[in-house]
Each structure stands twice: as structure tokens, then as C-alpha cells.
Amino acid sequence: MAATDDDDRPKKKIAHEVGQDLSLLSVEELAARVQLLHDEIGRIEADIAQKRAKRAAADQFFKK
């Protein structure tokens, strides 16, 4: 007998497009998107900090 439970189906990956119509999303879906965007902001800020540190180290090394 084939399993038809929702838990067996692959989970749909949450994606967000800036400017997307939000009217059809539930409160839970909106909250998940907010969390997704917070996580992405954190990832971007960490990358910025890493690049700034590398740049500062290079500037210090090649200081005239």
C-alpha cells in the first residue's frame, strides 16, 4: 500500500521574492518568511564583516 501521508512528501522550500503578493499567505507562512529573511540578513552581515576584516588585513600588510 502506498503511503499518502503529508509527512512523506518532500517539504517545499520556502522562497521569498521581494515585492511578492503576500495576500494569499497565512500568518504562519509570513512568519516563516520573516525568519528566512532575518537569517539571510545575518548571513550577509557575517560575509560583510569577513570581507572587511580581510580588506583591513591586506591594507595593513601593504600599508605605505
Secondary structure as UniProt FT lines:
FT   HELIX           6..8
FT   TURN            18..19
FT   TURN            23..24
FT   HELIX           27..61
//
